[in-house]
Amino acid sequence: MEYDKIKDFFSKTLVRIPLGVIFGGSLGYTYFYFIGCNSGSCDITTDPVNSIAYGSLVGLIMFWPVKNKKEKS
């Protein structure tokens, strides 16, 4: 019963999208901090702002709500 409440909460668009952006941005910064690019030739990982923005975009795409085939018919 508690699982259904949690599932309903995370299935809402207003919760999923910000969580995806925050999760992706934090992973982007983590990638910049631990791996990064020392030579300066990498556009995404040279600056932490670029890395966070790219990670946020990827998180947004991954957490974007998609309708199931069952819901369409």
PDB file as gemmi writes it, atoms N, CA and C in Angstrom:
CRYST1    1.000    1.000    1.000  90.00  90.00  90.00 P 1                      
ATOM      1  N   MET A   1       0.810  -1.179   0.000  1.00  0.00           N  
ATOM      2  CA  MET A   1       0.000   0.000   0.000  1.00  0.00           C  
ATOM      3  C   MET A   1       0.868   1.263   0.000  1.00  0.00           C  
ATOM      4  N   GLU A   2       1.924   1.294   0.807  1.00  0.00           N  
ATOM      5  CA  GLU A   2       2.840   2.432   0.822  1.00  0.00           C  
ATOM      6  C   GLU A   2       3.564   2.544  -0.516  1.00  0.00           C  
ATOM      7  N   TYR A   3       3.862   1.407  -1.123  1.00  0.00           N  
ATOM      8  CA  TYR A   3       4.554   1.411  -2.407  1.00  0.00           C  
ATOM      9  C   TYR A   3       3.721   2.129  -3.465  1.00  0.00           C  
ATOM     10  N   ASP A   4       2.416   1.964  -3.445  1.00  0.00           N  
ATOM     11  CA  ASP A   4       1.546   2.627  -4.417  1.00  0.00           C  
ATOM     12  C   ASP A   4       1.579   4.143  -4.247  1.00  0.00           C  
ATOM     13  N   LYS A   5       1.624   4.616  -3.013  1.00  0.00           N  
ATOM     14  CA  LYS A   5       1.696   6.056  -2.769  1.00  0.00           C  
ATOM     15  C   LYS A   5       3.011   6.626  -3.278  1.00  0.00           C  
ATOM     16  N   ILE A   6       4.097   5.923  -3.033  1.00  0.00           N  
ATOM     17  CA  ILE A   6       5.407   6.373  -3.509  1.00  0.00           C  
ATOM     18  C   ILE A   6       5.452   6.347  -5.028  1.00  0.00           C  
ATOM     19  N   LYS A   7       4.918   5.296  -5.621  1.00  0.00           N  
ATOM     20  CA  LYS A   7       4.900   5.176  -7.076  1.00  0.00           C  
ATOM     21  C   LYS A   7       4.068   6.298  -7.698  1.00  0.00           C  
ATOM     22  N   ASP A   8       2.916   6.606  -7.120  1.00  0.00           N  
ATOM     23  CA  ASP A   8       2.075   7.689  -7.624  1.00  0.00           C  
ATOM     24  C   ASP A   8       2.770   9.038  -7.492  1.00  0.00           C  
ATOM     25  N   PHE A   9       3.496   9.244  -6.398  1.00  0.00           N  
ATOM     26  CA  PHE A   9       4.185  10.507  -6.175  1.00  0.00           C  
ATOM     27  C   PHE A   9       5.269  10.730  -7.233  1.00  0.00           C  
ATOM     28  N   PHE A  10       6.071   9.703  -7.513  1.00  0.00           N  
ATOM     29  CA  PHE A  10       7.155   9.843  -8.476  1.00  0.00           C  
ATOM     30  C   PHE A  10       6.688   9.750  -9.924  1.00  0.00           C  
ATOM     31  N   SER A  11       5.464   9.332 -10.150  1.00  0.00           N  
ATOM     32  CA  SER A  11       4.970   9.260 -11.518  1.00  0.00           C  
ATOM     33  C   SER A  11       4.438  10.608 -12.000  1.00  0.00           C  
ATOM     34  N   LYS A  12       4.289  11.570 -11.110  1.00  0.00           N  
ATOM     35  CA  LYS A  12       3.789  12.879 -11.499  1.00  0.00           C  
ATOM     36  C   LYS A  12       4.877  13.676 -12.198  1.00  0.00           C  
ATOM     37  N   THR A  13       4.491  14.407 -13.225  1.00  0.00           N  
ATOM     38  CA  THR A  13       5.436  15.161 -14.038  1.00  0.00           C  
ATOM     39  C   THR A  13       6.129  16.256 -13.239  1.00  0.00           C  
ATOM     40  N   LEU A  14       5.411  16.911 -12.344  1.00  0.00           N  
ATOM     41  CA  LEU A  14       5.997  18.008 -11.581  1.00  0.00           C  
ATOM     42  C   LEU A  14       7.072  17.546 -10.608  1.00  0.00           C  
ATOM     43  N   VAL A  15       7.140  16.258 -10.344  1.00  0.00           N  
ATOM     44  CA  VAL A  15       8.174  15.722  -9.470  1.00  0.00           C  
ATOM     45  C   VAL A  15       9.296  15.108 -10.294  1.00  0.00           C  
ATOM     46  N   ARG A  16       8.955  14.437 -11.358  1.00  0.00           N  
ATOM     47  CA  ARG A  16       9.952  13.720 -12.145  1.00  0.00           C  
ATOM     48  C   ARG A  16      10.935  14.644 -12.850  1.00  0.00           C  
ATOM     49  N   ILE A  17      10.439  15.711 -13.452  1.00  0.00           N  
ATOM     50  CA  ILE A  17      11.305  16.581 -14.237  1.00  0.00           C  
ATOM     51  C   ILE A  17      12.357  17.284 -13.366  1.00  0.00           C  
ATOM     52  N   PRO A  18      11.982  17.941 -12.253  1.00  0.00           N  
ATOM     53  CA  PRO A  18      13.032  18.556 -11.430  1.00  0.00           C  
ATOM     54  C   PRO A  18      14.013  17.544 -10.841  1.00  0.00           C  
ATOM     55  N   LEU A  19      13.512  16.359 -10.464  1.00  0.00           N  
ATOM     56  CA  LEU A  19      14.423  15.336  -9.962  1.00  0.00           C  
ATOM     57  C   LEU A  19      15.420  14.901 -11.025  1.00  0.00           C  
ATOM     58  N   GLY A  20      14.958  14.777 -12.262  1.00  0.00           N  
ATOM     59  CA  GLY A  20      15.856  14.411 -13.351  1.00  0.00           C  
ATOM     60  C   GLY A  20      16.904  15.470 -13.612  1.00  0.00           C  
ATOM     61  N   VAL A  21      16.504  16.743 -13.562  1.00  0.00           N  
ATOM     62  CA  VAL A  21      17.450  17.833 -13.792  1.00  0.00           C  
ATOM     63  C   VAL A  21      18.482  17.891 -12.664  1.00  0.00           C  
ATOM     64  N   ILE A  22      18.037  17.759 -11.425  1.00  0.00           N  
ATOM     65  CA  ILE A  22      18.961  17.800 -10.289  1.00  0.00           C  
ATOM     66  C   ILE A  22      19.898  16.597 -10.303  1.00  0.00           C  
ATOM     67  N   PHE A  23      19.357  15.428 -10.569  1.00  0.00           N  
ATOM     68  CA  PHE A  23      20.166  14.214 -10.617  1.00  0.00           C  
ATOM     69  C   PHE A  23      21.202  14.293 -11.738  1.00  0.00           C  
ATOM     70  N   GLY A  24      20.782  14.721 -12.924  1.00  0.00           N  
ATOM     71  CA  GLY A  24      21.704  14.835 -14.048  1.00  0.00           C  
ATOM     72  C   GLY A  24      22.756  15.904 -13.827  1.00  0.00           C  
ATOM     73  N   GLY A  25      22.360  17.036 -13.241  1.00  0.00           N  
ATOM     74  CA  GLY A  25      23.326  18.088 -12.959  1.00  0.00           C  
ATOM     75  C   GLY A  25      24.367  17.659 -11.942  1.00  0.00           C  
ATOM     76  N   SER A  26      23.923  16.933 -10.924  1.00  0.00           N  
ATOM     77  CA  SER A  26      24.888  16.459  -9.932  1.00  0.00           C  
ATOM     78  C   SER A  26      25.837  15.423 -10.527  1.00  0.00           C  
ATOM     79  N   LEU A  27      25.337  14.580 -11.402  1.00  0.00           N  
ATOM     80  CA  LEU A  27      26.230  13.630 -12.073  1.00  0.00           C  
ATOM     81  C   LEU A  27      27.186  14.344 -13.026  1.00  0.00           C  
ATOM     82  N   GLY A  28      26.702  15.395 -13.677  1.00  0.00           N  
ATOM     83  CA  GLY A  28      27.572  16.177 -14.549  1.00  0.00           C  
ATOM     84  C   GLY A  28      28.700  16.838 -13.784  1.00  0.00           C  
ATOM     85  N   TYR A  29      28.383  17.415 -12.619  1.00  0.00           N  
ATOM     86  CA  TYR A  29      29.436  18.023 -11.815  1.00  0.00           C  
ATOM     87  C   TYR A  29      30.384  16.971 -11.267  1.00  0.00           C  
ATOM     88  N   THR A  30      29.865  15.818 -10.872  1.00  0.00           N  
ATOM     89  CA  THR A  30      30.718  14.733 -10.385  1.00  0.00           C  
ATOM     90  C   THR A  30      31.680  14.282 -11.468  1.00  0.00           C  
ATOM     91  N   TYR A  31      31.188  14.200 -12.689  1.00  0.00           N  
ATOM     92  CA  TYR A  31      32.054  13.828 -13.815  1.00  0.00           C  
ATOM     93  C   TYR A  31      33.141  14.877 -14.026  1.00  0.00           C  
ATOM     94  N   PHE A  32      32.765  16.157 -13.950  1.00  0.00           N  
ATOM     95  CA  PHE A  32      33.741  17.237 -14.096  1.00  0.00           C  
ATOM     96  C   PHE A  32      34.793  17.170 -12.995  1.00  0.00           C  
ATOM     97  N   TYR A  33      34.370  16.943 -11.762  1.00  0.00           N  
ATOM     98  CA  TYR A  33      35.277  16.984 -10.622  1.00  0.00           C  
ATOM     99  C   TYR A  33      36.273  15.822 -10.639  1.00  0.00           C  
ATOM    100  N   PHE A  34      35.780  14.618 -10.907  1.00  0.00           N  
ATOM    101  CA  PHE A  34      36.656  13.459 -10.818  1.00  0.00           C  
ATOM    102  C   PHE A  34      37.385  13.127 -12.118  1.00  0.00           C  
ATOM    103  N   ILE A  35      36.777  13.384 -13.246  1.00  0.00           N  
ATOM    104  CA  ILE A  35      37.398  13.025 -14.526  1.00  0.00           C  
ATOM    105  C   ILE A  35      37.863  14.281 -15.247  1.00  0.00           C  
ATOM    106  N   GLY A  36      36.947  15.158 -15.591  1.00  0.00           N  
ATOM    107  CA  GLY A  36      37.277  16.450 -16.178  1.00  0.00           C  
ATOM    108  C   GLY A  36      38.174  16.385 -17.401  1.00  0.00           C  
ATOM    109  N   CYS A  37      38.723  17.548 -17.744  1.00  0.00           N  
ATOM    110  CA  CYS A  37      39.609  17.652 -18.895  1.00  0.00           C  
ATOM    111  C   CYS A  37      40.693  18.664 -18.549  1.00  0.00           C  
ATOM    112  N   ASN A  38      41.914  18.204 -18.431  1.00  0.00           N  
ATOM    113  CA  ASN A  38      43.008  19.076 -18.020  1.00  0.00           C  
ATOM    114  C   ASN A  38      43.580  19.901 -19.171  1.00  0.00           C  
ATOM    115  N   SER A  39      43.465  19.410 -20.388  1.00  0.00           N  
ATOM    116  CA  SER A  39      44.098  20.107 -21.515  1.00  0.00           C  
ATOM    117  C   SER A  39      43.304  21.319 -21.979  1.00  0.00           C  
ATOM    118  N   GLY A  40      42.017  21.374 -21.695  1.00  0.00           N  
ATOM    119  CA  GLY A  40      41.195  22.496 -22.118  1.00  0.00           C  
ATOM    120  C   GLY A  40      40.598  22.319 -23.502  1.00  0.00           C  
ATOM    121  N   SER A  41      40.795  21.171 -24.107  1.00  0.00           N  
ATOM    122  CA  SER A  41      40.263  20.943 -25.448  1.00  0.00           C  
ATOM    123  C   SER A  41      38.859  20.339 -25.447  1.00  0.00           C  
ATOM    124  N   CYS A  42      38.389  19.915 -24.297  1.00  0.00           N  
ATOM    125  CA  CYS A  42      37.052  19.334 -24.183  1.00  0.00           C  
ATOM    126  C   CYS A  42      36.061  20.447 -23.856  1.00  0.00           C  
ATOM    127  N   ASP A  43      35.085  20.652 -24.704  1.00  0.00           N  
ATOM    128  CA  ASP A  43      34.138  21.745 -24.500  1.00  0.00           C  
ATOM    129  C   ASP A  43      33.210  21.511 -23.311  1.00  0.00           C  
ATOM    130  N   ILE A  44      32.807  20.285 -23.107  1.00  0.00           N  
ATOM    131  CA  ILE A  44      31.820  20.007 -22.068  1.00  0.00           C  
ATOM    132  C   ILE A  44      32.462  19.946 -20.686  1.00  0.00           C  
ATOM    133  N   THR A  45      33.594  19.294 -20.565  1.00  0.00           N  
ATOM    134  CA  THR A  45      34.156  19.051 -19.240  1.00  0.00           C  
ATOM    135  C   THR A  45      35.234  20.048 -18.823  1.00  0.00           C  
ATOM    136  N   THR A  46      35.490  21.083 -19.600  1.00  0.00           N  
ATOM    137  CA  THR A  46      36.469  22.088 -19.204  1.00  0.00           C  
ATOM    138  C   THR A  46      35.916  22.998 -18.119  1.00  0.00           C  
ATOM    139  N   ASP A  47      34.661  23.375 -18.228  1.00  0.00           N  
ATOM    140  CA  ASP A  47      34.022  24.310 -17.307  1.00  0.00           C  
ATOM    141  C   ASP A  47      32.926  23.568 -16.531  1.00  0.00           C  
ATOM    142  N   PRO A  48      32.818  23.763 -15.208  1.00  0.00           N  
ATOM    143  CA  PRO A  48      31.777  23.049 -14.459  1.00  0.00           C  
ATOM    144  C   PRO A  48      30.355  23.452 -14.869  1.00  0.00           C  
ATOM    145  N   VAL A  49      30.182  24.691 -15.331  1.00  0.00           N  
ATOM    146  CA  VAL A  49      28.844  25.126 -15.752  1.00  0.00           C  
ATOM    147  C   VAL A  49      28.399  24.333 -16.977  1.00  0.00           C  
ATOM    148  N   ASN A  50      29.293  24.136 -17.928  1.00  0.00           N  
ATOM    149  CA  ASN A  50      28.958  23.354 -19.121  1.00  0.00           C  
ATOM    150  C   ASN A  50      28.648  21.905 -18.756  1.00  0.00           C  
ATOM    151  N   SER A  51      29.428  21.363 -17.845  1.00  0.00           N  
ATOM    152  CA  SER A  51      29.231  19.974 -17.449  1.00  0.00           C  
ATOM    153  C   SER A  51      27.901  19.790 -16.719  1.00  0.00           C  
ATOM    154  N   ILE A  52      27.556  20.742 -15.849  1.00  0.00           N  
ATOM    155  CA  ILE A  52      26.282  20.672 -15.134  1.00  0.00           C  
ATOM    156  C   ILE A  52      25.114  20.845 -16.104  1.00  0.00           C  
ATOM    157  N   ALA A  53      25.236  21.766 -17.054  1.00  0.00           N  
ATOM    158  CA  ALA A  53      24.160  21.986 -18.024  1.00  0.00           C  
ATOM    159  C   ALA A  53      23.940  20.753 -18.888  1.00  0.00           C  
ATOM    160  N   TYR A  54      25.023  20.149 -19.350  1.00  0.00           N  
ATOM    161  CA  TYR A  54      24.905  18.948 -20.172  1.00  0.00           C  
ATOM    162  C   TYR A  54      24.303  17.797 -19.364  1.00  0.00           C  
ATOM    163  N   GLY A  55      24.760  17.627 -18.132  1.00  0.00           N  
ATOM    164  CA  GLY A  55      24.210  16.579 -17.275  1.00  0.00           C  
ATOM    165  C   GLY A  55      22.738  16.803 -16.971  1.00  0.00           C  
ATOM    166  N   SER A  56      22.354  18.068 -16.762  1.00  0.00           N  
ATOM    167  CA  SER A  56      20.946  18.381 -16.507  1.00  0.00           C  
ATOM    168  C   SER A  56      20.080  18.065 -17.719  1.00  0.00           C  
ATOM    169  N   LEU A  57      20.598  18.363 -18.893  1.00  0.00           N  
ATOM    170  CA  LEU A  57      19.862  18.045 -20.119  1.00  0.00           C  
ATOM    171  C   LEU A  57      19.681  16.538 -20.276  1.00  0.00           C  
ATOM    172  N   VAL A  58      20.721  15.786 -20.024  1.00  0.00           N  
ATOM    173  CA  VAL A  58      20.626  14.326 -20.114  1.00  0.00           C  
ATOM    174  C   VAL A  58      19.663  13.788 -19.051  1.00  0.00           C  
ATOM    175  N   GLY A  59      19.717  14.332 -17.836  1.00  0.00           N  
ATOM    176  CA  GLY A  59      18.780  13.918 -16.788  1.00  0.00           C  
ATOM    177  C   GLY A  59      17.345  14.249 -17.141  1.00  0.00           C  
ATOM    178  N   LEU A  60      17.124  15.406 -17.759  1.00  0.00           N  
ATOM    179  CA  LEU A  60      15.786  15.794 -18.201  1.00  0.00           C  
ATOM    180  C   LEU A  60      15.256  14.822 -19.238  1.00  0.00           C  
ATOM    181  N   ILE A  61      16.089  14.455 -20.180  1.00  0.00           N  
ATOM    182  CA  ILE A  61      15.663  13.515 -21.225  1.00  0.00           C  
ATOM    183  C   ILE A  61      15.364  12.141 -20.631  1.00  0.00           C  
ATOM    184  N   MET A  62      16.192  11.701 -19.691  1.00  0.00           N  
ATOM    185  CA  MET A  62      15.994  10.367 -19.125  1.00  0.00           C  
ATOM    186  C   MET A  62      14.771  10.291 -18.213  1.00  0.00           C  
ATOM    187  N   PHE A  63      14.434  11.380 -17.528  1.00  0.00           N  
ATOM    188  CA  PHE A  63      13.305  11.368 -16.599  1.00  0.00           C  
ATOM    189  C   PHE A  63      12.031  11.917 -17.215  1.00  0.00           C  
ATOM    190  N   TRP A  64      12.061  12.260 -18.490  1.00  0.00           N  
ATOM    191  CA  TRP A  64      10.875  12.804 -19.148  1.00  0.00           C  
ATOM    192  C   TRP A  64       9.778  11.738 -19.165  1.00  0.00           C  
ATOM    193  N   PRO A  65       8.552  12.077 -18.775  1.00  0.00           N  
ATOM    194  CA  PRO A  65       7.482  11.074 -18.738  1.00  0.00           C  
ATOM    195  C   PRO A  65       7.094  10.597 -20.134  1.00  0.00           C  
ATOM    196  N   VAL A  66       6.942   9.307 -20.250  1.00  0.00           N  
ATOM    197  CA  VAL A  66       6.564   8.681 -21.522  1.00  0.00           C  
ATOM    198  C   VAL A  66       5.317   7.856 -21.274  1.00  0.00           C  
ATOM    199  N   LYS A  67       4.357   7.952 -22.186  1.00  0.00           N  
ATOM    200  CA  LYS A  67       3.141   7.172 -22.029  1.00  0.00           C  
ATOM    201  C   LYS A  67       3.385   5.739 -22.469  1.00  0.00           C  
ATOM    202  N   ASN A  68       2.768   4.832 -21.755  1.00  0.00           N  
ATOM    203  CA  ASN A  68       2.853   3.417 -22.096  1.00  0.00           C  
ATOM    204  C   ASN A  68       1.914   3.120 -23.258  1.00  0.00           C  
ATOM    205  N   LYS A  69       2.154   2.010 -23.932  1.00  0.00           N  
ATOM    206  CA  LYS A  69       1.275   1.603 -25.027  1.00  0.00           C  
ATOM    207  C   LYS A  69      -0.123   1.259 -24.512  1.00  0.00           C  
ATOM    208  N   LYS A  70      -0.211   0.779 -23.279  1.00  0.00           N  
ATOM    209  CA  LYS A  70      -1.514   0.440 -22.720  1.00  0.00           C  
ATOM    210  C   LYS A  70      -2.373   1.683 -22.510  1.00  0.00           C  
ATOM    211  N   GLU A  71      -1.733   2.806 -22.165  1.00  0.00           N  
ATOM    212  CA  GLU A  71      -2.482   4.028 -21.923  1.00  0.00           C  
ATOM    213  C   GLU A  71      -3.022   4.643 -23.212  1.00  0.00           C  
ATOM    214  N   LYS A  72      -2.377   4.398 -24.349  1.00  0.00           N  
ATOM    215  CA  LYS A  72      -2.800   4.973 -25.617  1.00  0.00           C  
ATOM    216  C   LYS A  72      -4.096   4.374 -26.121  1.00  0.00           C  
ATOM    217  N   SER A  73      -4.270   3.084 -25.919  1.00  0.00           N  
ATOM    218  CA  SER A  73      -5.465   2.436 -26.476  1.00  0.00           C  
ATOM    219  C   SER A  73      -6.606   2.371 -25.510  1.00  0.00           C  
TER     220      SER A  73                                                      
END                                                                             
